Amino acid sequence: MTGSIAALGAGLAVIGAGIGIGQVGGKAMEGISRQPEASSKIQTAMIIAAALVEGVALFGVVVALLGK
């Protein structure tokens, strides 16, 4: 029973990361299309934000699986 709850928590963390990275990427593309001359700054900020989202998701998966 607790294993299935841990798997559910890990799945929710991964879904949240996917949504977060999708939002980051979409807004970055929107910003680049509106202001192409700032694309390098936007791209750098996008990569940093995506890495932070992935880190939080990995932390959530580890916590969910350790709760098993």
Sine and cosine of phi, psi and omega as CSV:
sin_phi,cos_phi,sin_psi,cos_psi,sin_omega,cos_omega
0.00,0.00,-0.72,0.70,-0.03,-1.00
-0.94,0.34,-0.46,0.89,0.04,-1.00
-0.91,0.41,-0.60,0.80,0.01,-1.00
-0.95,0.31,-0.54,0.84,0.05,-1.00
-0.93,0.37,-0.64,0.77,0.04,-1.00
-0.90,0.43,-0.65,0.76,0.03,-1.00
-0.91,0.42,-0.61,0.79,0.05,-1.00
-0.90,0.43,-0.67,0.74,0.04,-1.00
-0.90,0.43,-0.65,0.76,0.03,-1.00
-0.91,0.41,-0.65,0.76,0.03,-1.00
-0.89,0.45,-0.66,0.76,0.04,-1.00
-0.91,0.42,-0.60,0.80,0.04,-1.00
-0.90,0.43,-0.65,0.76,-0.01,-1.00
-0.94,0.34,-0.64,0.77,0.04,-1.00
-0.89,0.45,-0.67,0.74,0.03,-1.00
-0.88,0.47,-0.62,0.78,0.03,-1.00
-0.92,0.40,-0.65,0.76,0.03,-1.00
-0.88,0.47,-0.68,0.73,0.04,-1.00
-0.90,0.43,-0.69,0.73,-0.01,-1.00
-0.89,0.45,-0.70,0.71,0.00,-1.00
-0.93,0.37,-0.58,0.81,0.07,-1.00
-0.88,0.47,-0.67,0.75,0.04,-1.00
-0.91,0.42,-0.69,0.72,0.00,-1.00
-0.88,0.48,-0.74,0.67,-0.02,-1.00
-0.90,0.43,-0.67,0.74,0.00,-1.00
-0.90,0.44,-0.71,0.70,0.00,-1.00
-0.93,0.37,-0.55,0.83,0.04,-1.00
-0.92,0.39,-0.68,0.74,0.03,-1.00
-0.90,0.43,-0.61,0.79,0.06,-1.00
-0.90,0.44,-0.67,0.74,0.03,-1.00
-0.91,0.41,-0.63,0.78,0.02,-1.00
-0.92,0.38,-0.61,0.79,0.01,-1.00
-0.93,0.36,-0.48,0.87,0.03,-1.00
-0.99,0.15,-0.51,0.86,-0.06,-1.00
-0.62,-0.78,0.98,0.19,-0.10,-1.00
-0.88,0.47,-0.45,0.89,-0.03,-1.00
-0.94,0.33,-0.29,0.96,0.01,-1.00
-0.98,-0.20,0.33,0.94,-0.11,-0.99
-0.90,0.43,-0.58,0.82,-0.02,-1.00
-0.92,0.38,-0.64,0.77,0.04,-1.00
-0.92,0.38,-0.66,0.75,0.00,-1.00
-0.92,0.40,-0.66,0.75,-0.02,-1.00
-0.91,0.42,-0.64,0.77,0.04,-1.00
-0.89,0.45,-0.72,0.70,0.01,-1.00
-0.91,0.42,-0.59,0.81,0.02,-1.00
-0.90,0.44,-0.69,0.73,-0.01,-1.00
-0.91,0.42,-0.65,0.76,0.03,-1.00
-0.90,0.43,-0.70,0.72,0.00,-1.00
-0.91,0.42,-0.65,0.76,0.02,-1.00
-0.90,0.43,-0.63,0.78,0.03,-1.00
-0.91,0.42,-0.63,0.77,0.03,-1.00
-0.92,0.40,-0.64,0.77,0.04,-1.00
-0.90,0.44,-0.68,0.73,0.03,-1.00
-0.89,0.45,-0.63,0.78,0.03,-1.00
-0.89,0.45,-0.68,0.73,0.02,-1.00
-0.91,0.41,-0.63,0.78,0.01,-1.00
-0.91,0.42,-0.67,0.74,0.03,-1.00
-0.90,0.44,-0.65,0.76,0.05,-1.00
-0.88,0.47,-0.67,0.74,0.02,-1.00
-0.90,0.44,-0.65,0.76,0.03,-1.00
-0.91,0.42,-0.67,0.74,0.00,-1.00
-0.90,0.43,-0.69,0.72,0.01,-1.00
-0.90,0.43,-0.66,0.75,0.00,-1.00
-0.90,0.44,-0.66,0.76,-0.03,-1.00
-0.97,0.23,-0.47,0.88,0.07,-1.00
-0.96,0.26,-0.41,0.91,0.04,-1.00
-0.94,0.33,-0.17,0.98,0.02,-1.00
-0.91,0.41,0.00,0.00,0.00,0.00
